[in-house]
Amino acid sequence: MESLIFATNNQHKVDEVRAVLGKKFNVLPLKEAGIDIDIPEPHDTLEENASEKSRTIFKLTGKNCFSEDTGLEVQVLNGDPGVKSARYAGEGRSFDANIDKLLKNLHEADDKAARFRTVISLILDGKEYYFEGTCDGRIISEKRGNNGFGYDPVFIPDGSELTFAEMNMEEKNKYSHRKKAMEKLISFLTLQ
């Protein structure tokens, strides 16, 4: 089984990716790969941040790796929080503070359409490839559910009445932006 280093320290993301990949690939998050760094995300696009992380790991290890960056893009907020989703309310990366700021900014808005967008950067044998997945939905005005992470308690994907935080992993993966991007990555890898 081929091993791929996943350039993340976020266990929630690791769990989601492993649920999609199953036993096809051995996914090693940074900690399991023996890498103890926090890679900055200084760029203005998801693509650039994903690339920064995978290139950093490839330079360190020379091994095949991938990374992803995900943002919540709200139409009426001109795509914000977007690339700054994890730090929307400041550098503390507080899920609750980020949600509170989002709901405050959307308080007067009639249109609460939003989407999650994930961009994966894969470095395979020294070449970089990108894969993208999106999930359209809407923001609700109060938190619901205890599963997931980030904005999941206030995001309802199109076609559901449940927030991501009210779904189990299997239910969430029916809609998940990350799963859609991962499926494109898997299709690519199985053709190699």
N, C-alpha and C positions, 0 to 999 in steps of 0.2 A: 504494500500500500504506500502510495506516494505521500510524503510529508510536505506540508505547506506552512510556513510561518505566517501567522496572522498578526499584523502589526497593531496590536491593541492591548490595553490593560483593563478593558471594560468587560467584566465577566458576563453581563447581560448580553452583549453582542456575541461573545463566544458561544453562549448557550443557544442563541438564535441560529447562528451559522452552523453549529454542530447538528442542530435539529434538521436543517435543510440538507446538509451534506451526508448525514448518516454515516455509513461505514465506507463510503467511496474514497475519502481522503482522510489522512491523519492531520487534523488542524492543531497547530501548536501556537497558542498565544505567547506573547513575549516572555512571561514568567516561566512557562513550561519549556521554552526554548533557551532559558538561562540568560535572558536579556533584561536588564533592570534599568530601563530608561523611560522617560516620558517625552515623547516626540512632540514638539510644538506644532501648532496649526496656525501659522501666521498669515495665510493667504486669503484672498478675497473670493475664491471659488472652491467648491467642493472638490473639483478635479485636482486643483493644485495642492490642496491639503492631503488628499488621498495619495497623490504622487510623492509628496514630501515624506510621508510615513513609509511607504514601500521602498523608496529609494534609499532612505536612511538605513533600513534593515538590510537591504541588499548590499550596501557598501560595507556594513559591519560583518555580514556573514557570508556573502557570495552565494546564498541559497535562495531557491525559489520562494517567493513570499507574496502576500497581498495585504492590502489595507482598504479601508473604506472610510468615507466621510458621509454623514447624513445630515440633512437639514430639514426643518419644517418651514415651508414657504407659504405664507398667508397672503392671498391676493390683495386684500384691501390695505395691507401694510407694505405694499410694493415688494413682496417676496421676503420680508423679514419674518422671523429672526434669521432664516437661511443659514449661511455659513457660520453665523455666530450663535446657533441654537443652544449649544452646551453652556455658553457664557452670556446668554442674553441679559441676565440680571447682574452680571459682574463675573469676576474671575473665580469666584467661589464654586462655580458649577453646581448650584443648588437647584434640584428639580423643582421644588416647591416655589422658590423665588422666581424661577423662569416662568412657571405657569402663572403665578400671580401677576407678573409684569405683562404677560401676553393677554390675560383676561382684562386687565386694566386698560391696555391699549385698544382692545376690541369692544370695550363696554358700550360705546355709542354706535358701533357698526351693525348694519343690517345684514351685510354679506359676510359670512364667516367661512367662506370656502378656503380650503387649504390643501396642501399636499405634502407628503413626505417624499423626499428624493434622496436616493443612495447612489453614490458613485464609488465603484471599486477600481483600484489600480492593482493590476497583477504584474509582477515581474517574473517572467519565465525564461530561463536560459539567457538572462541579460536583456531581454526585450520587454517593453512595457505595453500593456493592453488595458483598455478601459471598458467597463460594463456599467449600465445604469438601470435602476428600477425606480418606479414611482407608484404612489398610492394616493388617489384623490379622496377627499372627504371634507369634513367640516369640524370646526371648533365649537364645543358647547360651553356654556357659561359656568358650569360647576364640575368639580372632579367626581368621577365615578370609577370604582374598581380599584383593586390592589395589586394587580399583576403588571408586568412590563416595567417600563422606566421612562424617564424623560416626560414628554408631553402625552404619553399614552392615556392618562386619565381624562383628558379633555378632547381627544381626537376620535371621531367616529368615521370609519371608512365608508365610502359609497357602497350601498348594498347591504348595510348592517344597521341595526339600532343600538348595538353595543359599542362602547369605547374599546380601544385596544387593551386597556387595563382591566376590562371585564371579561376578556377572552383568555382561554388557555393558549399555550404555544401552538397547538395544532390549528385552533380556530384563527389565531392571528396570522399564521402562515398562509391562510387562504387569500389574504389581502396584502400581505407584507411587501413593502418596497424593497427591503433587504433581501427577502426571499426571491423576488423577481430578478434582482441584480445577481444574486448567487446562482440562480438557475442558468442565466446567460454565461456566467463564469464556468459552471459545471459542463455545459454543452461544449464550450470552447475547449476545456481541458480534456474531455473524453475524445475529442477529435485529434488531439495531439499525438 
